[in-house]
Amino acid sequence: MSRTARAYWLREPGFGEIRSADLPDPGPGEVLVRTLVSGVSRGTEALVFRGGVPESQHATMRAPFQEGDFPGPVKYGYLNVGLVEAGPVDLIGRTVFCLYPHQTAYVVPAEAVTVVPDDVPARRAVLAGAVETAVNALWDARPLLGDRVAVVGAGMVGLSVARLLTGLPGAKVTVVDTDVTRAELAEAFGASFARPGEAPDDLDLVFHASGTAAGLQVALDLLAADGVVTDLSWYGDMPVELNLGGRFHSARLGIRASQVGEIAQPRRGRRTHADRMALALRMLADPAFDALLTGESGFDELPQVMGKLASGSIPALCHTITYPADSADDAGER
């Protein structure tokens, strides 16, 4: 008896393909999951698609269930929502989130999946990775009541940060981006919007999520004295040039890296990765997050779609991948 599934692989930078994948029978403490929907983490997966992961970061950038190595062939991804079809009785039939690549079905340890709350639709649940990153960033930055805050970069992660911040009583949140079409999204999330050069300055906190050196410079320029930018961007192999000859030293400014691979230091030892993921999924009961789901394609289109997302010809925030209703057959006996 054997099971097969289909998986998306990056054959080499710039070229993706669908491959078959042999699945083992789930053993004790394992689950068989049939994928319902997956999401493309556009910034990171576009960087992987173009082969932009520096050699020094190949080990650091590995996804939890990655196969192969950078720059390719590699099976990469980590926003997957599916239905448990075999495994522990309390999980069978439950919708779960897993940090798994784009694949029609898969077998993982039961502790690798997190049950999606009943009030969170499966498609919205693919945002759990972005919201988990946002939760970690807020733990890093420790915003206070009434803070004046900017989020530079109105992408999936930046807007997730903004939405969580707007829940802080008295906080005044401004989303800063060069794309004025993001203004409506920012306002729907309870934040104001400004272009660089028009944003309020002398701010208590600034989060940076644009993935550009120019955006990081804007973030620094908006800070009040003694302020710190919490930087969520991953630059890959792109050099980052900053002007630190102005008020950077005199105003004692700082930059703090926030990276989801570790629990933020203020909560480390008191929260686990499972705790953080469960919290992110609870936050997704908020239907406002649906505004981040701006594109959808079928699984078989993924090799072409990934190239378009990487080039920007599909201007999605979170692009979701749907799986055929008969994808259960992919995980059936062969």
C-alpha positions, -999 to 999 in steps of 0.1 A, spaced: 0 0 0 13 34 -9 0 70 -10 11 97 -33 5 135 -34 16 163 -56 39 191 -45 52 224 -59 90 225 -63 114 253 -74 135 233 -99 160 262 -102 158 299 -97 130 312 -119 115 278 -128 89 259 -107 72 226 -114 47 201 -99 62 168 -87 47 136 -72 55 129 -36 53 95 -19 35 96 15 41 72 43 12 58 64 9 80 95 25 63 125 17 68 162 15 105 170 13 115 133 -14 130 112 -23 127 75 -35 161 63 -53 169 30 -46 205 20 -76 228 16 -57 261 9 -21 274 10 -8 309 9 22 324 -8 44 344 16 51 368 -13 82 386 0 101 355 12 89 331 -15 97 356 -43 132 360 -29 135 322 -29 121 320 -64 147 343 -79 175 326 -60 182 355 -37 189 336 -4 226 343 5 247 312 9 255 322 44 218 321 53 209 288 36 206 270 69 189 298 87 163 303 60 152 266 59 114 262 63 103 236 89 93 209 63 116 221 34 130 194 11 161 201 -10 184 230 -7 188 266 -19 190 277 -46 172 246 -59 158 221 -64 138 230 -33 103 225 -19 96 256 1 66 272 18 50 275 52 14 287 50 -8 256 47 -43 249 60 -58 214 57 -81 188 70 -69 159 92 -79 126 76 -60 102 98 -42 104 131 -52 109 168 -90 106 172 -93 142 187 -78 156 154 -96 136 127 -119 159 108 -104 191 123 -91 220 102 -55 227 110 -27 251 102 8 238 95 41 253 84 42 231 54 50 238 17 24 237 -12 14 201 -14 -19 183 -19 -15 161 12 12 153 38 21 134 69 36 153 99 39 148 137 6 158 154 24 185 174 33 203 141 -3 212 134 -25 238 152 -63 235 152 -80 264 135 -107 279 157 -142 273 145 -148 310 139 -118 314 115 -124 304 79 -98 281 63 -88 307 37 -82 334 63 -63 310 84 -34 310 59 -26 344 73 -15 328 106 22 330 96 19 368 90 -1 374 121 23 353 142 52 375 128 32 405 139 26 391 174 63 385 178 71 421 166 48 436 192 63 414 219 97 427 207 87 464 206 64 464 237 41 493 227 23 512 254 -11 528 259 -15 559 238 17 554 218 21 573 185 32 546 161 40 542 124 42 511 103 64 516 72 54 491 45 17 483 38 22 447 28 8 416 44 30 417 74 30 455 79 -8 456 77 -11 427 102 11 447 126 -10 478 121 -42 458 128 -29 445 161 -16 479 171 -50 495 165 -64 473 193 -42 491 218 -63 517 237 -54 553 228 -28 543 202 -25 565 171 -13 543 142 -1 555 108 7 532 79 33 547 56 38 535 20 46 549 -15 15 531 -29 -15 553 -23 -39 525 -32 -31 510 2 -47 540 19 -82 523 19 -68 492 34 -50 511 62 -82 529 70 -102 497 70 -77 484 96 -83 514 118 -51 533 109 -44 565 90 -23 565 59 6 587 47 32 587 20 68 591 29 75 628 35 40 634 47 39 611 77 40 624 113 74 623 130 86 624 166 70 590 171 73 567 201 76 535 180 82 526 143 79 492 127 95 486 93 82 460 69 88 474 34 118 452 26 137 482 12 166 503 24 146 534 15 118 523 38 142 516 67 156 551 63 120 566 64 114 545 96 145 560 113 136 595 103 102 592 119 114 583 154 116 605 184 149 607 203 159 575 220 134 556 197 140 522 182 128 508 148 116 473 150 126 458 116 107 429 103 121 430 67 142 402 52 166 417 26 182 385 13 212 393 -8 203 430 -13 227 455 3 211 480 26 225 516 26 215 541 53 223 577 60 235 576 96 253 609 94 223 630 105 205 626 138 210 589 142 238 593 168 227 626 183 191 614 189 204 579 200 183 560 176 183 522 172 173 493 150 160 461 165 157 430 143 125 410 148 125 375 134 98 349 138 122 320 141 127 327 178 102 338 204 108 376 212 132 380 241 106 396 264 84 365 262 111 338 257 109 312 284 73 321 291 57 314 257 62 285 233 60 286 195 27 267 199 14 294 223 23 321 198 7 303 168 -25 296 188 -27 333 197 -22 343 161 -51 321 150 -73 335 177 -65 370 164 -78 359 130 -113 357 143 -113 394 132 -129 395 97 -110 427 89 -81 404 79 -100 392 49 -89 424 31 -53 409 29 -66 380 8 -62 397 -26 -57 369 -51 -65 333 -57 -52 306 -81 -55 268 -85 -27 245 -74 -19 234 -109 -13 271 -119 13 276 -92 44 272 -114 33 301 -135 17 321 -107 49 321 -86 68 338 -114 42 364 -118 41 371 -81 79 374 -80 79 398 -109 51 419 -94 28 414 -124 3 400 -99 1 427 -73 -12 405 -45 -8 410 -7 -16 374 2 -22 352 -28 -40 319 -19 -37 286 -36 -68 264 -38 -68 227 -41 -92 206 -62 -121 190 -44 -109 156 -56 -74 162 -42 -82 136 -16 -76 111 -44 -40 123 -44 -36 109 -9 -54 77 -16 -41 43 -22 -23 37 -55 
